[in-house]
Structures are given as structure tokens and as C-alpha cells.
Amino acid sequence: MGDYHVHLHPHEPRPEHGPPPGEYPPGHVDAFVERALSRGATEVGFTEHLYRFVEFAPAIEGFWAEGARQDLTEQSRQMYYDELNLHLDRYVEAVTGARDRGLPVRLGMEVDWFPAHADRIADILAQYPFDFLVGSVHWVGEWALDHPAVTYEYERRGVRRAYEDYFALVTELAEAGLVQVLGHADVVKKFGHRCEQEPVDLYERLVAAVVRGGIAIEVNSAGLRKRIAEPYPAPTLLRMFHAAGVPITLASDAHEPHEAADRFDDITRYARAAGYREQLAFAVGGAARLVPLSDPDVR
């Protein structure tokens, strides 16, 4: 059972403990793996955010300037430069080095979706030996929709419109051919904003795009740590994915060691309640296979 969405550094402002961004001292990778294994995971897939790596700056820098809202533009610009502090070679070496020492780890990347820059992003990704890629939407134009500093945009834009704008992008990502897994498919709900009626029409379009794209979706426990207090994706959406034959991975979206494989028993039960009995696993080199989804109540 893999945890296929783990970050080695928190976002800024970061806790006082832990190494500075871009540094991987002895025992750092090990701490995430040890905590994940103690909670029933069998391997850990690391997926650092693409936008934090300086190597991607020439491909995506200035994406925030495509929007019209000056407040959102400035917040995204500031956030981007505050977190532009990682280097691909060091990250790859930290993860593959841990694998060479015998740890059950996989090398991944969380590919933040910037549609106007997708070709240049793909060119850079192809230069590194990733075992899998998780795609996600964190920006709707210039709006960092899951950042707490700009949650007021939900009211200004309207919740239904925010969902429409978000799902249009995540649906586009799903069939772009860039990633193997779609991350936190409905993260737009993170701060507790919900449409007056569940947006099944938006769900339907996303499910169809995921099927066309031939990718998996993750069942992500991070939502249980957020205001929404619900895994990603929502129960209705997860059942729709299952009915369409879409495979799943499990994910904690950890940013610190204590979060690795967080609430895995809960999200395993959640996935099983939607009908799932298998999950996707990635081998070194990227080969994927379906493996049994454990039953936490039968051990």
C-alpha cells in the first residue's frame, strides 16, 4: 500500500524545526518513510511541487500576470518567489539515494497545472527519471485558490463560479497526457465552500476526461486535516470514478514526517465504501499495476 503524495518540505512560512528548503540531511527522507510504514504503508512516493524548483522558473515565471485582479496577482507573485527554493538535482539525488540504500521509495513530482506552459514543463520533466507524476490545480489564473490569504475570492467570484473555473482546469489537465495520477480532484472545497447543489454536472465532465486520459485519481486524506474535514474527492465523485472504472492511489499529501500516511485506515475504508477493492502501485521506472486494497478491519 503506497502513499503516493508526500512532500519533503512544508510551505512558507515553515516550522522552525526541520531542514531549510532544498536541504536533505541524513535521516530526513527516512523519517517520512518510517512514519508511513508504521501506519501500514509499504512504500512512499515523494512528489515535491513543480513550481518550487528553480529549473522550472524559465518555463512558468510570470504566470500570475495573465490575470486581471491586482490583489491576486501580487499575492501569487509573492508566494511564488517566497517558495522558489528547491533544486531538481538535489531532490532527485535525495530520493534515489534513499532508494539505493534500500528504502521503499518512488520518485515523483506534483505537476502544478499551468496550461499555457505545459509543453515547456513536459520538456523539463522528460530529463529526469520520475517513476510517476501527480497532476494538480492550485491556481485558477492568477488566483491561488487553496491559499488561506485569498479565500475572500470565493465570495467575490461566487462559489458556483469558483467551482466552474476550477473544474474547467482540472478537467483539461486530466486528458492532457502529462501525468499518471490526478491529485486532490476537488481541492476547491478545501476551506468549506460548497455549492448550493452538489455540482454533479462538473463531476460528470471530469470523470469523462479522466477516462479519456487513461489516468488514476488519488484518495487523499489531507482534506481531513482541513476545514472541509472530508477526503478528496467527495463521496459522490469517488463513487462516480469507481463506476467509470478509474483506478485509485492513496495519498496523505504530507509536508512533514508526522503526516506521512496520515489517516490511511480512514481513507482505505472510504475507498472501499465507494466500491474499490484494488489500488494502483508504481514500480521503479514507472510500470504500474493493480494490487489489492487492504481492509483495515480484517488483519
C-alpha positions in Angstrom: 0.0 0.0 0.0 1.7 3.1 -1.2 1.5 6.7 0.0 1.9 8.4 -3.4 1.8 12.0 -2.5 4.4 13.2 0.0 6.4 16.4 0.2 9.8 16.7 1.9 9.4 20.4 2.7 6.5 22.4 4.1 5.3 25.6 2.6 6.4 29.0 3.8 6.2 30.2 6.5 7.7 26.9 7.6 8.1 25.5 11.1 11.3 26.2 13.0 12.2 22.6 13.2 13.3 20.6 10.1 15.9 21.4 7.5 15.9 24.5 5.3 14.2 24.1 1.9 16.4 22.3 -0.5 18.5 20.5 2.1 18.1 16.8 2.8 20.3 15.9 5.8 20.8 12.3 7.0 17.6 10.8 8.3 15.2 13.3 6.7 13.8 11.1 4.0 14.0 8.2 6.4 11.7 10.0 8.9 8.9 10.2 6.4 9.3 6.5 5.4 9.4 5.3 9.0 6.2 7.1 9.9 4.4 5.9 6.8 5.5 2.3 7.4 4.3 2.4 11.0 0.8 3.3 9.7 0.6 0.4 7.2 2.0 1.9 4.1 4.6 -0.3 2.2 6.2 2.4 0.1 6.4 6.2 -0.2 6.2 8.2 -3.4 7.7 11.7 -3.0 6.0 14.4 -5.0 7.5 17.9 -4.5 5.7 20.8 -6.0 6.9 21.7 -9.5 6.6 25.4 -9.1 9.2 25.4 -6.2 12.1 24.3 -8.4 14.3 26.9 -9.9 14.8 24.8 -13.0 11.1 25.3 -14.0 11.3 29.1 -13.5 12.1 29.8 -17.2 9.0 27.8 -18.2 6.4 29.3 -15.8 7.7 32.5 -14.3 5.2 35.3 -14.6 2.1 33.0 -14.9 0.3 35.3 -12.4 0.5 38.2 -14.8 -2.1 36.6 -17.1 -4.9 37.7 -14.7 -6.7 41.0 -14.1 -7.1 41.0 -10.3 -4.1 43.0 -9.0 -4.5 41.8 -5.4 -4.5 38.1 -6.6 -1.6 38.8 -8.9 0.5 40.3 -6.2 -0.3 37.5 -3.7 0.7 34.8 -6.2 3.8 36.6 -7.3 4.9 36.9 -3.6 4.1 33.3 -2.8 5.9 32.1 -5.9 9.2 33.8 -5.1 8.9 33.0 -1.3 8.8 29.3 -2.3 11.2 29.2 -5.2 13.9 27.5 -3.2 14.4 23.9 -4.4 16.8 22.3 -7.0 15.9 19.3 -9.1 19.2 17.6 -8.9 19.3 17.7 -5.1 15.8 16.4 -4.8 16.3 13.6 -7.3 19.5 12.6 -5.6 17.9 12.6 -2.1 15.1 10.3 -3.2 17.0 7.9 -5.5 19.8 7.8 -2.9 17.3 6.6 -0.3 16.1 4.0 -2.7 19.7 2.9 -3.3 20.0 2.5 0.4 17.1 0.1 0.4 14.2 2.3 1.4 10.9 1.6 -0.4 10.5 5.0 -2.1 9.5 6.2 -5.5 10.5 9.4 -7.3 7.6 11.6 -8.3 6.6 15.2 -8.8 3.4 17.2 -8.2 2.9 18.8 -11.5 1.1 22.1 -10.9 -1.0 22.8 -14.0 -0.2 25.9 -15.9 -1.8 25.2 -19.3 -0.1 27.9 -21.3 3.3 26.5 -20.2 2.6 22.7 -20.5 4.9 22.0 -23.4 7.9 23.6 -21.8 7.1 21.8 -18.5 7.0 18.5 -20.2 10.4 19.0 -21.8 12.0 19.6 -18.4 10.2 16.6 -16.8 11.4 14.3 -19.5 15.0 14.9 -18.4 14.6 13.2 -15.1 13.9 9.6 -14.1 10.4 10.0 -12.5 8.5 6.9 -11.5 5.2 8.7 -11.6 3.7 12.2 -11.8 0.7 13.6 -9.9 -1.1 16.5 -11.6 -3.0 19.1 -9.7 -4.5 22.6 -10.0 -3.6 25.2 -7.4 -4.0 28.3 -9.5 -7.0 29.5 -11.4 -5.4 32.1 -13.5 -3.7 34.5 -11.0 -5.8 33.1 -8.0 -4.0 30.7 -5.7 -7.4 29.2 -4.8 -6.1 27.0 -1.9 -4.1 29.6 -0.2 -5.7 31.0 3.0 -4.7 34.6 2.3 -7.1 34.9 -0.6 -10.2 32.9 0.4 -12.3 36.1 0.1 -12.2 35.4 -3.7 -14.8 32.7 -3.2 -17.3 35.3 -2.2 -16.2 37.9 -4.7 -16.3 35.4 -7.6 -19.2 33.3 -6.2 -18.9 29.7 -5.0 -20.5 28.1 -8.1 -18.4 30.2 -10.4 -15.3 29.3 -8.5 -16.1 25.6 -8.9 -16.8 26.0 -12.6 -13.5 27.8 -13.1 -11.6 25.2 -11.1 -13.2 22.1 -12.7 -12.6 23.5 -16.2 -8.9 23.5 -15.5 -8.7 20.1 -13.7 -10.8 18.6 -16.5 -8.3 20.0 -19.0 -5.4 18.6 -17.0 -7.0 15.1 -16.8 -6.7 14.5 -20.5 -3.5 16.5 -21.2 -1.3 13.3 -21.3 1.2 14.8 -18.8 0.6 12.8 -15.6 -0.4 9.4 -14.4 -2.5 10.5 -11.3 -4.9 13.3 -10.7 -4.3 14.9 -7.3 -6.9 16.1 -4.8 -9.5 16.3 -7.6 -11.9 18.7 -5.7 -9.5 20.8 -3.6 -11.7 23.7 -4.4 -13.7 22.7 -1.4 -10.7 22.9 1.0 -12.0 25.9 3.0 -15.5 24.6 3.4 -17.1 26.4 0.4 -19.8 24.2 -1.2 -22.3 24.8 -4.0 -25.9 25.1 -3.0 -26.4 21.9 -5.0 -23.7 19.3 -5.5 -22.1 20.1 -8.9 -22.7 16.6 -10.4 -22.6 18.2 -13.9 -19.0 19.3 -13.2 -18.2 15.9 -11.8 -19.5 14.1 -14.9 -17.2 16.1 -17.2 -14.2 15.4 -15.0 -14.9 11.7 -14.8 -15.2 11.5 -18.6 -12.0 13.4 -19.1 -10.1 11.1 -16.6 -11.4 8.1 -18.5 -10.3 9.6 -21.8 -6.9 10.5 -20.3 -6.4 6.9 -19.0 -5.1 8.1 -15.6 -5.8 7.3 -12.0 -7.1 9.6 -9.2 -5.9 9.7 -5.7 -7.9 9.3 -2.5 -6.3 12.0 -0.4 -6.5 12.3 3.4 -5.3 15.9 3.5 -8.9 17.1 3.4 -9.5 15.5 6.8 -6.9 18.0 8.2 -8.6 21.0 6.5 -11.7 23.0 7.3 -13.8 20.8 4.9 -13.0 17.7 7.1 -13.6 15.3 4.2 -11.1 13.4 2.0 -10.6 14.3 -1.6 -12.6 13.5 -3.7 -16.1 13.9 -2.3 -18.1 10.6 -1.8 -20.3 11.2 -4.8 -17.4 12.0 -7.1 -15.4 9.0 -5.8 -18.4 6.7 -6.5 -18.6 8.1 -10.0 -14.9 7.4 -10.6 -15.4 3.8 -9.4 -18.4 3.3 -11.6 -16.4 4.5 -14.6 -13.6 2.1 -13.9 -11.0 4.7 -12.8 -8.2 3.3 -10.6 -7.0 4.9 -7.4 -3.9 5.6 -5.4 -3.8 6.5 -1.8 -2.3 9.8 -0.6 -1.6 11.7 2.6 -0.3 15.0 1.0 2.2 15.1 3.9 4.5 18.0 4.2 6.1 16.9 7.5 7.2 13.5 8.7 4.3 13.1 11.2 1.8 13.5 8.4 3.1 10.6 6.3 0.3 8.0 5.7 -2.0 10.1 7.9 -5.5 8.6 8.4 -4.7 5.8 6.0 -7.2 3.4 7.7 -9.9 6.1 7.3 -9.3 6.7 3.6 -9.0 3.0 2.9 -12.4 2.4 4.4 -13.6 5.5 2.5 -12.4 4.0 -0.8 -13.9 0.6 0.0 -17.2 2.2 0.8 -17.2 3.6 -2.8 -16.6 0.1 -4.2 -12.9 -0.1 -4.6 -11.0 -3.3 -3.8 -7.8 -2.5 -5.7 -5.3 0.3 -5.9 -2.5 1.3 -8.3 1.1 0.7 -7.4 4.2 2.1 -9.3 7.4 0.3 -9.8 10.8 1.9 -10.2 10.8 3.0 -13.8 7.1 3.8 -13.9 5.4 0.5 -14.6 2.0 0.5 -12.9 0.0 -2.5 -11.7 -3.2 -3.0 -9.6 -2.7 -4.5 -6.2 -5.3 -5.4 -3.5 -6.7 -2.6 -1.4 -6.3 -3.7 2.2 -9.2 -4.0 4.6 -8.2 -2.3 7.8 -10.9 -4.1 9.7 -9.6 -7.6 8.7 -6.0 -8.1 9.7 
